[in-house]
Amino acid sequence: MDTLKDTLDILDRLVGFPTVSARSNLDLIDYVEKRLAQEGIGVLRIPDVSGKKASLLATIGRPDQAGIVLSAHTDVVPAEEPSWSSPPFTATTRGDRIHGRGTSDMKGFIASALAHVDAFKRAATATPVHLAFSYDEEVGCRGAPDLVKATAALPVRPALCIVGEPTSLRVVSAHKGKVARRIRITGRTGHSAMTHRAANAVFAAARIVASLDDMARELSRLPYDGIAFDPPYSTLHVGSLHGGTALNLVPDQAVIEFEIRSVPGADVASLLKRIDVLVDAQRQSLRRTASEADIVIEDMSAYPGLAPSATDAAVKAVADLAQVEAGQETVSFGTEAGLYSEARIPTVVCGPGDMARAHKADEWIGMDELSGANRMMQRLAQKLDRPIAEWMGAT
């Protein structure tokens, strides 16, 4: 069965929805819901607090049986790069590549899954397929927790989850976790000729950043001795530092944004406590000059890593579906997989496309990659007439 045309048609529609995280994704959710309704499949919408975004959970087959989750996020990063060769929210075919924002990350996987709904529906007599599509993954997996909770609360907890992030259809069994925070520093402004009466927020920020750099260097000397990562240790990174408005004014405001990407088992809590201590030291230093000075730490995002499970039946089962070797594959970027794993749903990451093409101009996915994803979906459909416990780990 060749479903490439259907997949391309669906991908065209999906790319046309500009689901940048700062915008609503409801047009895309409406489209998916209508497609599923045409197949007689109901949908659970899980809205955010604003009502402008929603996740979607749909079950194909009997919900009273253990099934498999096909998980994806619907949001994309902005497409503001000036070097796009074609409109970013139009799926444009050039040769054997489809260009457009989200083609690799990760609407290609969604398109392939939706193109096989009819096949899943006809075959899923013993193993149901759950479609779980989230919002706001690109800004810290914000939409995933409620969706994962609803998925774990299905009548029977799923036995397997595939998060379809772009891995070139390699089966990834581990990735790093992430914590991102913002530090807002308030000092006291004044004329630059009277610095002794002011409290310089930029100086405090610089001292904090220097200490964070020291911590980052410490982390690089603590290599992870388990499954290989690139780099093979936890990282601490300062992504932005802003402060000051004019040279002749002492800056009373500064903002730092930093992130930690941690290998499995890393003691992130202790690292964050150390950061709290150094921030407090700078707070007290500022207050010696300006009692109103303060430093506030804000949470930006956080999600758990995916711990390695190379001997897990989940890895072998998905490797069989993708027809690849079941090895110890890792990525350093984050996904929603760790949240599913924490909910006691065996989870791996496997999808078409390449993250190296994502988040940049002229993002693309190859027709051969979509065909590979389609073959994976077709192999999955062929197994749905048996309980998943029977074919988990099949080779």
KEMARKOL-715529 format. One record per atom (N, C-alpha, C, CB): x, y negated, z negated. Coordinates in steps of 0.001 Angstrom, whole numbers, plus 500000, padded with zeros to 6 digits. Glycine has a CB too. Layout:
N
XYZ/...
//
This chain:
395
500844501187500000/500000500000500000/500888498752500000/499041500001498773/500716497844500988/501483496616501088/500642495456500579/501940496367502540/500979494965499425/500222493860498836/500990492549498911/499876494172497387/502049492498499731/502873491297499777/502068490082500222/504055491507500708/501202490245501227/500408489099501684/499532488558500552/499531489498502890/498870489459499825/498045489012498693/498902488286497657/497322490213498039/500055488837497370/500943488220496383/501374486828496830/502176489101496145/501711486678498104/502124485379498624/500981484376498590/502649485522500044/499782484838498919/498615483938498877/498358483450497453/497357484652499425/498446484371496501/498222483986495097/499329483064494617/498142485233494190/500569483375494984/501693482529494575/501532481115495130/503028483137495049/501049481014496351/500795479703496947/499838478887496081/500223479860498363/498761479530495625/497802478834494779/498419478469493430/496557479695494573/499163479389492840/499733479147491515/500741478005491527/500395480409490993/501608477980492536/502597476903492630/501907475558492818/503577477166493789/500755475570493487/500014474334493724/499446473696492478/498915474592494667/499384474441491384/498949473858490111/500175473287489396/498219474927489214/500270471962489233/501468471361488616/501448471497487096/501578469878489000/501644472709486623/501474473012485194/502726472683484385/501117474486485007/503275471495484612/504369471015483760/503870470989482319/504869469591484212/504738471318481395/504314471474480002/503617470236479453/505504471802479138/503954469064479963/503329467832479475/501896467668479984/504160466628479893/501469468511480921/500134468396481500/499266469595481099/500223468287483037/497997469516481459/497073470622481220/497361471779482180/495612470147481373/497087472989481722/497178474166482597/495804474737482908/498051475243481952/494733473997482595/493390474567482687/492957474869484117/492402473631482060/493452474106485100/493094474418486485/493610475806486864/493664473350487450/494824476116486449/495370477444486734/494592478516485977/496865477509486362/494275478265484717/493519479238483927/492137479459484544/493385478764482458/491489478385485015/490188478519485686/490315479430486908/489641477128486107/491368479220487684/491586480026488890/491755481497488546/492815479526489653/492591481781487556/492816483185487175/491527483799486639/493944483294486113/490813483049485800/489581483578485229/488562483904486316/488988482582484237/488438483048487324/487489483307488407/487892484535489217/487385482089489324/489188484696489479/489653485899490198/489297487162489417/491187485837490435/489529487120488117/489233488296487305/487726488543487212/489828488133485905/486942487478487138/485484487629487085/484958488307488337/484810486268486908/485583488029489477/485178488678490725/485402490184490676/485941488083491900/486322490601489814/486597492038489631/485828492598488444/488104492278489436/484953491784487847/484169492242486704/484957492323485414/483588493572487001/486024491529485313/486909491572484143/486721490304483329/488399491735484568/486386490458482074/486201489314481190/487513488804480651/485289489674480049/487475487568480182/488679486888479726/488428486250478367/489129485826480749/489418486354477487/489417485595476240/490320484392476427/489885486471475031/489741483191476280/490547481974476315/490952481611474887/489765480800476989/492210481210474749/492712480790473441/493228479362473613/493848481767472895/492409478348473295/492789476966473556/493753476418472519/491565476102473610/494471475354472899/495257474630471917/494347473654471179/496443473888472589/494893472931470211/494054472069469382/493458470911470172/494856471531468219/494100470511471265/493580469406472067/492480469832473015/494689468776472848/492393471128473284/491435471616474264/491880471409475699/490125470950474057/493101470896475909/493577470614477255/494456471729477823/494339469318477259/494750472707477000/495559473840477433/494952475107476850/497051473677476998/495269476233477475/494753477495476955/495627478649477408/493304477717477405/495693479660476559/496218480963476950/495058481842477388/497011481626475788/495391482920478039/494377483832478573/494768485261478235/494214483657480111/493792486035477771/494001487455477493/492869488239478138/494070487733475954/493227489164479010/492230489978479709/492636491441479635/492075489527481189/491653492320479496/491905493761479431/491273494443480629/491358494362478115/492080495210481338/491623495997482473/491641497455482040/492516495758483749/490484498044481909/490385499411481407/489746499429480030/491765500069481358/489821500575479363/489156500749478074/489992500153476940/488890502237477809/489423499235476172/490182498600475095/490422499507473892/489470497368474642/489765500664473860/489928501560472716/491052502559472926/488638502298472445/491922502271473884/493079503119474146/494341502264474123/492934503855475508/495456502896473769/496733502181473766/497114501811475192/497848503038473110/497546500560475379/497829500097476730/499152499374476848/496737499203477195/499303498695477992/500507497960478319/500150496497478556/501206498566479556/500978495595478056/500783494155478212/501710493648479316/501050493401476868/501155492881480247/501950492148481218/501892490679480801/501425492366482699/502998490166480308/503034488842479670/503790487840480531/503683488931478281/503234486617480602/503888485543481360/503452484204480805/503556485637482875/504254483186481054/503827481823480705/503422481094481979/504963481043479958/502448480208481848/501907479499483007/502539478132483213/500420479344482861/503277477622482232/503849476282482365/505197476332483072/504000475626480989/505587475188483602/506864475046484294/507560473789483787/506665474987485838/508850473698484062/509592472490483706/509295471408484738/511125472773483624/509563470137484413/509328469065485383/510124469269486666/509682467720484770/509646468657487739/510298468773489053/510694467383489535/509357469471490093/511479466693488739/511815465302489023/513164465141489712/511808464509487750/513830466250490030/515108466148490720/514899465511492105/515774467552490850/515736464561492503/515546463887493794/515946464725495001/516326462617493811/516597465868494765/517170466620495880/516283467756496388/518490467180495469/514985467749496035/514078468760496581/513999468613498101/512665468637495945/514075469741498809/513968469726500274/512532469810500751/514759470868500865/511622470125499858/510194470231500182/509426469887498917/509812471675500717/508129469570499023/507361469208497824/507410470321496789/505903468898498190/507778470003495555/507989471065494554/506730471835494196/508562470473493305/505552471218494334/504326471920493974/503558472402495206/503440471016493135/504330472681496248/503811473358497434/504720474544497711/503734472390498677/504162475736497794/504967476921498096/505378476849499569/504173478251497789/506660476676499817/507183476471501166/508091477634501547/507949475128501264/507761478301502640/508550479441503094/509626478972504056/507654480498503763/510858479308503748/511980479066504640/512763480368504753/512888477890504124/512662480985505910/513262482306506080/512530483325505233/514752482281505715/513256484043504414/512633485054503553/512535484581502109/513422486359503614/512548483248501916/512468482681500579/511241481785500463/513746481895500246/510603481812499299/509509480909498993/510011479916497960/508249481680498481/510021478641498350/510514477591497468/509346476911496762/511342476559498258/509587476451495549/508587475712494799/508823475881493311/507177476172495175/508398474873492552/508581474946491105/507771476096490525/508178473620490440/508457476970489799/507804478101489154/507834479387489961/506403477753488861/508374479365491172/508379480595491967/509140481707491261/508991480338493342/510337481376490738/511093482363489970/510652482392488518/512583482072490052/510382481226487956/510131481105486513/508745480521486253/511211480224485846/507666481346486141/507671482765486438/506346483166487101/507912483585485151/505941482289488057/504659482520488714/504708483672489723/504210481255489409/505917484043490157/506029485213491027/505542486475490340/507464485398491479/505885486617489061/505424487784488297/503909487750488120/506116487839486920/503357486578487805/501904486462487646/501207486823488952/501511485030487202/501731486321490079/501122486604491378/501113488097491671/501861485861492486/502214488766491376/502291490206491621/501295490964490751/503712490717491360/501190490579489485/500239491247488585/498805491047489068/500392490716487144/498457489808489443/497087489530489886/496762490234491196/496878488031490043/497752490407492049/497522491101493326/497197492572493130/498742490968494224/497463493103491937/497241494528491684/496090494781490718/498503495156491140/495283493760490443/494177493938489504/493215495015489990/493429492617489302/492895495016491271/491966496028491781/492551497430491605/491643495766493270/493848497572491892/494495498883491720/494497499293490251/495945498853492263/494763498350489370/494733498654487941/493322499081487520/495198497428487114/492341498350487994/490959498629487593/490543500034488013/490003497593488202/490907500446489214/490529501775489703/491295502884488987/490771501870491206/492508502578488533/493364503638487986/493324503734486469/494777503418488422/492953502651485771/493134502581484313/492056503343483559/493140501134483857/492072504657483699/491121505495482982/491643505946481630/490769506695483811/492962505915481457/493540506374480189/494450505340479545/494314507649480408/495058504464480351/495934503412479829/495452502062480332/497411503654480246/494953501189479464/494523499858479912/495714498934480154/493582499230478880/495486497944481007/496471496891481259/495927495590480675/496777496739482799/496727494933479842/496349493658479250/497164492545479910/496568493672477707/496489491564480478/497161490398481029/497185489314479958/496454489894482330/498371488824479626/498527487829478558/499336486665479108/499222488447477291/498648485561479418/499273484400480038/499208483216479065/498575484049481392/500349482644478741/500445481612477704/500685480224478302/501568481956476726/500727479233477432/501094477860477802/502263477406476931/499876476889477644/502937476372477368/503985475682476594/505151476569476165/503377475074475375/505471477564476963/506671478345476665/507923477506476846/506738479586477553/507916476650477860/509109475879478204/509474474840477147/508906475195479530/508572474544476255/508863473567475203/508862474226473827/507842472420475238/509239475507473793/509423476158472501/508444477251472165/509361475165471462/507877477921473182/506954479041472936/505788478641472040/507703480208472306/505259477427472240/504224476925471338/502884477618471528/504052475447471533/502603478060472738/501310478692472972/501281480175472682/500899478470474368/502445480768472489/502511482218472358/501997482775471032/503905482651472544/502248482140469884/501864482796468620/500402483199468543/502168481891467474/499471482326468912/498057482688468859/497723483795469853/497190481465469135/498354483741471023/498122484780472030/498658486124471557/498775484392473365/499843486126470992/500422487373470479/499562487930469350/501869487142469985/499077487051468489/498210487498467393/496955488164467930/497831486320466490/496348487562468949/495143488149469542/495457489469470235/494508487174470538/496611489549470859/497005490784471542/497240491904470540/498268490557472383/497920491583469442/498175492593468411/496892493026467721/499159492059467379/495854492180467767/494583492484467100/493587493188468016/493964491211466571/494012493585469204/493132494354470077/492687495637469373/493841494686471411/491568496241469799/491078497447469112/492150498515468904/489940498042469892/493054498637469877/494218499506469710/495448498682470076/494109500814470598/496413498632469171/497625497853469418/498337498376470668/498571497908468189/498724497506471590/499427497980472793/500703498737472451/499762496805473705/501015499687473307/502194500520473083/503427499984473792/501922501930473538/503247498980474659/504352498481475459/504005497092475975/504669499442476630/505011496219476045/504832494886476629/505997494600477565/504729493789475520/505663494108478751/506675493627479690/506511492114479808/506542494331481098/507524491374479391/507547489929479601/508263489703480934/508268489160478400/507540489159481919/508041489137483284/508936487973483645/506921489147484192/509785487507482721/510752486456483049/511712486965484131/511541486011481777/512306486048484899/513160486487486009/514463487130485557/513472485322486897/514581488419485813/515792489175485475/516317489962486665/515516490123484316/515827489639487874/516145490446489064/515701491886488869/517656490397489369/514625492053488114/514025493347487793/514947494244486977/513634494055489060/515989493668486384/516743494424485378/515912494469484098/518158493780485112/516078495531483332/515327495673482086/516183495131480947/514924497168481828/515745494015480385/516485493342479323/515889493731477978/516459491800479514/516735494230477097/516257494712475804/516633493811474646/516786496080475551/517353492698474916/517748491813473817/518023490420474359/518994492364473077/517658489414473567/518051488046473876/518187487258472583/517027487374474823/518799486103472677/519039485275471506/517764484562471059/520135484259471797/517739484196469786/516673483364469259/517089481902469308/516316483778467824/516141481014469026/516432479582469118/515729478806468016/516016479039470484/516440477819467483/515870476797466600/516316475450467135/516316476997465097/515381474538467354/515721473192467814/515161472176466830/515172472933469248/515983471172466495/515559470161465531/516003468769465965/516116470481464144/515288467790465446/515593466380465706/515919465704464375/514394465659466425/516970464896464349/517369464152463155/517172462666463434/518856464461462758/516294462025462676/516042460583462818/516714459849461663/514505460275462850/517561458912462020/518346458181461024/517890456729461004/519872458278461328/517569456242459825/517179454847459638/518162454185458684/515722454736459099/518816453125459158/519729452377458312/519190450975458055/521118452308458953/520063450003458165/519652448597458034/520411447793459085/519932448040456577/519664447005459852/520309446208460878/520897444931460288/519320445872461987/521659444210461092/522277442957460674/523211442470461755/523031443125459346/523713441267461600/524653440707462575/525977441463462476/524869439175462337/526606441665463622/527847442442463622/528987441727462902/528261442747465044/528807440442462635/529817439735461841/529642439985460350/529755438240462122/528520440587459967/528216440824458544/527930442314458318/526994439957458083/528813443158458787/528585444600458701/528481445101457267/529691445333459408/529094444358456339/529071444819454944/527674444725454330/530055444004454108/526765443979454973/525401443865454475/524442444826455182/524913442439454638/524935445595456118/524090446486456916/524440447943456630/524248446182458424/523639448831457194/523896450284457089/523801450864458502/522862451002456098/524943451236459042/525058451601460451/524563453030460696/526512451459460917/523414453152461365/522831454466461629/523664455269462613/521420454317462158/524342454593463547/525144455306464542/526376455928463895/525562454358465679/526995455223462949/528120455822462238/527672457103461519/528721454812461226/526523457049460856/526015458245460158/525747459366461147/524727457916459371/525160459017462286/524879460034463305/526175460654463813/524086459424464478/527200459819464033/528474460336464539/529103461316463548/529445459178464825/529024460994462264/529574461904461255/528825463233461248/529515461261459863/527499463173461387/526709464402461430/527075465225462662/525200464078461431/527171464561463809/527505465274465048/528885465911464944/527451464319466257/529830465215464363/531171465790464204/531127467042463335/532131464756463590/530320467001462281/530179468184461421/529488469329462167/529385467829460146/528500469001462990/527836470035463781/528818470666464765/526626469448464534/529711469863465314/530736470405466216/531652471362465473/531560469271466848/532007471016464232/532826471927463427/532102473259463216/533170471284462065/530800473190462925/530020474421462733/529968475239464019/528592474088462264/529816474559465146/529779475264466427/531079476022466663/529524474279467576/532190475404466324/533488476070466488/533608477272465549/534640475077466226/533075477137464346/533068478283463425/532293479452464029/532453477884462064/531114479156464582/530284480209465157/530997480925466302/528966479626465650/531773480183467072/532467480797468214/533546481773467765/533089479719469097/533932481692466492/534926482627465954/534282483808465246/535854481907464997/532969483940465378/532246485059464770/531556485869465867/531205484548463722/532346486588466677/531743487331467794/530803488418467299/532831487952468671/529753488637468074/528752489661467758/529283491009468212/527377489346468436/529281491984467316/529890493273467645/528889494295468147/530596493821466447/527682493865468464/526689494778469007/526618494674470512/525330494505468404/525422494737471044/525200494646472473/525736493318473000/523708494798472799/526297493307474199/527029492157474713/526113490994475098/527850492570475907/526518489791474691/525869488555475123/526914487663475788/525190487820473918/526449486707476556/527323485731477168/526837484338476784/527366485908478709/527543483636475860/528743484075475146/528395485044474024/529498482872474581/529373485798473528/529101486860472548/529041486367471108/530153487923472655/528420485237470877/528282484677469532/527135483682469532/529604483997469061/526701483290468346/525682482251468227/526287480903468606/525098482206466788/525463480024469150/525944478712469565/525141477608468885/525865478567471092/525801476484468663/525165475275468146/525517474150469114/525634474944466664/524506473443469567/524684472481470650/523932471199470340/524209473071471986/524591470049470487/523928468750470392/523571468317471807/524839467681469676/522275468173472056/521822467862473408/521624466389473673/520559468568473678/521379465600472620/521198464169472829/521566463399471564/519749463861473243/522056462190471778/522429461278470698/522136459865471182/523946461445470284/521247459180470508/520854457834470916/520880456904469712/519452457842471565/521310455653469941/521283454673468866/521795453327469337/522102455158467688/521316452288468701/521796450954469002/521079450288470155/523236451004469295/521070448934470125/520412448160471169/521298447055471736/519142447560470633/522187446504470935/523048445407471392/524354445436470616/522342444031471222/525434444994471276/526756445092470664/526886444227469417/527816444701471663/526173443121469372/526335442229468224/525334442493467112/526215440805468667/524643443654467198/523721444063466138/524159445401465557/522271444153466673/524176445488464249/524419446784463608/523182447657463847/524719446620462057/523345448852464410/522179449687464724/521524450257463465/522587450828465652/520210450091463386/519494450637462227/518750451919462572/518513449608461679/518859452382463845/518187453605464251/519141454467465080/516904453283465052/519060455772464865/519786456738465686/519017458056465658/521260456930465178/519109458789466749/518404460067466860/519344461109467447/517126459927467735/519382462257466800/520168463405467264/519202464557467533/521269463819466208/519419465272468616/518673466508468866/519682467642469036/517746466377470135/519472468731468299/520399469855468387/519629471172468408/521395469831467209/520313472208468864/519708473535468883/520722474584468477/519142473854470267/520201475663467940/520990476849467604/520414478008468404/520970477151466049/521266478701469135/520854479930469820/521602481079469157/521149479868471379/520860481940468500/521468482904467577/521388484321468091/520806482825466226/522464485066467864/522472486489468175/521634487218467121/523935487051468223/521132488411467449/520340489163466468/521106489366465162/519932490521467048/520408489147464064/521001489356462753/521761488170462199/521900490506462809/521912487101462961/522638485926462466/521868485273461315/522866484901463611/522614484737460352/522000484098459184/521726482630459507/522918484226457922/520681482394460285/520346481036460699/519880480203459507/519264481060461785/519187480825458569/518690480089457403/519838479451456628/517889481021456481/520922480177456437/522072479616455713/522705478471456498/523123480708455438/522754478616457809/523315477558458642/522469476295458545/523419478020460103/521157476435458562/520273475279458446/520407474611457072/518818475701458689/520621475417456031/520835474834454694/522116474010454661/520896475942453620/523160474479455321/524402473717455395/524173472382456105/525490474530456121/523359472421457154/523058471186457879/522262470234456988/522274471491459180/521330470783456224/520572469948455282/521501469254454292/519538470795454524/522515469972453829/523453469408452852/524248468260453465/524411470497452331/524756468441454672/525555467371455273/524685466168455629/526279467884456524/523416466422456008/522497465319456274/522224464540454988/521176465845456878/522048465258453887/521786464578452617/522975463724452193/521457465599451523/524178464206452480/525365463417452132/525370462091452894/526654464215452438/524988462117454152/524935460880454939/523767459991454505/524817461208456436/522688460599454075/521550459823453557/521980459031452318/520351460761453213/522673459711451410/523112459041450194/524143457950450492/523694460058449219/524982458184451488/525968457187451873/525299455923452400/526912457756452922/524287456081453233/523553454925453747/522854454167452627/522532455367454790/522299454895451686/521515454262450617/522380453492449629/520718455310449873/523686453743449651/524549452957448768/524589451494449215/525975453546448743/524307451285450509/524235449916451028/522802449441451190/524954449821452359/521920450368451628/520528450000451924/519606451020451275/520272449925453469/518924450603450214/518070451544449480/516936452091450333/517497450873448253/516545451352451362/515436451790452213/515871452786453290/514790450589452869/517159453038453410/517668453944454448/517170455362454218/519207453924454479/517069456102455311/516587457486455191/517026458283456419/515029457526455037/517033459584456272/517262460498457385/516203461597457292/518726461098457356/515491461818458370/514414462792458412/514723463838459477/513057462103458692/514544465101459114/514747466208460059/513389466722460511/515589467360459415/513209466812461824/511943467287462395/512166468596463139/511332466226463344/511247469536462966/511275470770463755/510778470472465161/510411471882463090/511498470924466168/511078470773467561/510504472078468104/512258470315468429/511233473153467905/510749474460468358/511567475546467690/510827474588469905/510991476731467678/511701477893467132/511022479154467629/511734477860465572/511826480119467993/511281481434468327/512340482493468009/510849481504469835/511905483689467701/512863484729467322/513557485332468537/512163485825466532/514713485893468294/515370486659469334/514708488020469500/516852486823469018/515121488715470526/514679490088470762/515833490998470402/514217490310472249/515645491800469370/516710492680468899/516930493814469887/516377493240467505/518172494279470038/518453495334471009/517770496638470663/519932495558471116/517313497332471715/516634498622471521/516870499509472739/515105498421471280/518152499660473098/518478500340474345/518054501807474360/519953500245474599/517872502421473192/517434503812473166/515924503917473062/518084504548472011/515269502773472990/513828502750472823/513144503301474062/513343501333472530/512024503986473836/511239504511474952/510745503395475853/510059505321474438/510573502188475297/510104501067476118/511082500755477237/509891499825475256/512372500765476938/513381500475477953/513341501531479048/514787500407477323/513276502792478657/513262503869479641/512004503822480494/513371505220478948/510865503516479869/509603503482480618/509620502388481669/508420503273479669/510094501196481304/510091500088482264/511180500273483309/510278498749481543/512313500855482926/513343501169483918/512804502132484964/514586501767483238/511971503066484536/511345503998485473/510394503249486416/510581505109484706/509631502308485874/508724501530486720/509491500675487722/507826500642485859/510591500073487287/511366499183488155/512376499932489008/512081498148487324/512568501226488702/513548502053489418/514954501462489302/513154502189490901/515332501169488058/516676500687487767/517241501514486625/516674499168487413/518530501337486367/519181502073485282/518742501516483940/520716502008485415/518518502408482997/518104501997481644/519342501765480799/517180503069480979/519927500582480934/521131500263480179/520873499212479121/522219499794481108/521962498703478535/521874497670477507/522050496305478166/522943497892476391/520954495752478649/520977494461479327/520535493359478365/520070494485480579/521218492222478427/520867491081477581/520802489815478420/521886490913476431/520132488805477878/520198487450478427/520358486491477249/518913487103479288/520926485330477523/521113484347476454/519964483355476379/522417483602476654/519157483254477443/517991482380477360/516891483072476556/517481482004478778/515963482274476042/514907482810475185/513636483100475953/514610481851474065/512809483952475380/511512484304475947/510525484508474798/511613485589476841/509306484853475171/508279485158474173/508366486605473674/506896484897474757/509341487360474185/509434488780473855/509650489027472372/510549489415474635/510451488158471730/510708488355470315/509448488272469469/511701487346469836/508495487433469893/507232487304469161/506402488581469283/506427486097469681/506359489167470473/505641490441470630/506313491545469830/505566490841472114/507637491547469835/508358492569469076/508092492431467585/509859492479469350/508053491177467086/507743490962465676/506333491439465331/507893489486465326/505436491435466327/504063491910466116/503962493430466262/503110491230467106/505120494088466271/505198495555466343/504651496095467665/504432496179465176/504916495369468733/504616495841470087/505956496023470788/503672494831470878/506353497248471133/507633497458471815/507694496621473097/507838498962472141/508750495820473234/508782494815474286/510136494757474969/508433493458473723/510097494590476290/511289494324477076/510986493171478022/511749495593477858/512038492631478626/511903491553479601/512303492100480956/512771490312479213/511433491937481950/511724492458483293/510814491774484300/511542494007483351/511392491061485237/510576490395486236/511384490024487461/509935489164485651/510714489638488542/511406489261489775/511968487851489690/510463489371490967/512956487583490521/513564486259490541/514819486205489699/512580485223490059/515404485019489632/516685484824488962/516637483510488198/517865484834489981/516927483551486907/516889482339486103/517914481312486567/517123482676484648/518954481749487264/519959480815487758/519374479848488785/521128481577488368/518235480203489387/517597479310490366/516537478441489729/516980480116491495/516153478750488518/515072478029487850/515580476712487281/514458478888486735/514646475823486956/514965474545486304/515865473667487169/515636474797484959/515785473831488483/516574472996489372/515821472801490683/517967473620489625/516306471864491493/515653471588492772/515706472808493686/516310470385493460/514684472930494525/514588474013495508/514581475400494873/515733473919496482/514007475495493673/513793476802493059/513138477730494085/512912476680491772/513548479012494088/512969479917495070/512943481348494556/513744479846496374/512140482140495242/512108483587495022/512082484259496382/510871484018494153/512731485393496489/512803486103497763/511605487021497978/514083486909497836/511211487166499237/510123488092499543/510489489512499135/509779488044501034/511786489853499252/512215491183498832/512027491367497327/513681491417499215/512208490279496560/512028490364495110/510550490546494752/512589489103494426/509687489846495475/508254490028495248/507825491430495653/507445488979496025/508388491944496736/508072493318497138/508530494307496076/508728493652498491/509684494038495464/510155494903494385/509226494867493192/511548494503493958/508734493676492845/507768493572491747/506488494303492096/507465492102491423/506057494197493344/504842494905493762/505005496414493649/504478494531495197/506165496912494022/506393498356493890/506364498770492425/507740498756494528/506871497915491540/506799498204490109/505345498267489647/507570497142489304/504527497320490092/503107497320489735/502404498560490283/502423496051490261/502770498968491486/502146500151492082/502523501417491313/502558500287493557/503771501509490889/504165502665490071/503409502662488747/505691502659489814/503212501466488200/502437501373486961/501014501873487191/502419499919486437/500378501430488262/499009501855488551/498909503374488656/498516501209489844/499929503993489192/499909505447489361/499969506196488034/501063505877490235/500366505523486979/500476506180485674/499259505949484777/501716505694484967/498370505053485165/497302504622484263/496214505657484040/496685503384484788/496235506741484805/495235507792484581/495686508777483505/494953508542485886/496848508488482888/497334509303481770/497551508405480555/498655510049482148/497375508907479340/497667508110478151/499108507636478164/497390508915476880/499337506430477725/500678505866477790/501671506669476964/500661504428477319/501207507319475920/502118508145475108/502729509276475922/501379508722473900/502045509695476980/502534510797477794/503647510355478741/501393511404478585/503602509106479193/504603508698480177/505619507693479661/503922508126481359/505492507254478441/506546506400477870/507850507182477804/506146505887476452/508857506672478399/510152507341478418/510330508258479585/510348508104477174/509340508294480516/509480509158481688/510634508695482555/508182509182482505/511272509609483214/512373509296484123/512075509891485480/513721509825483578/
//
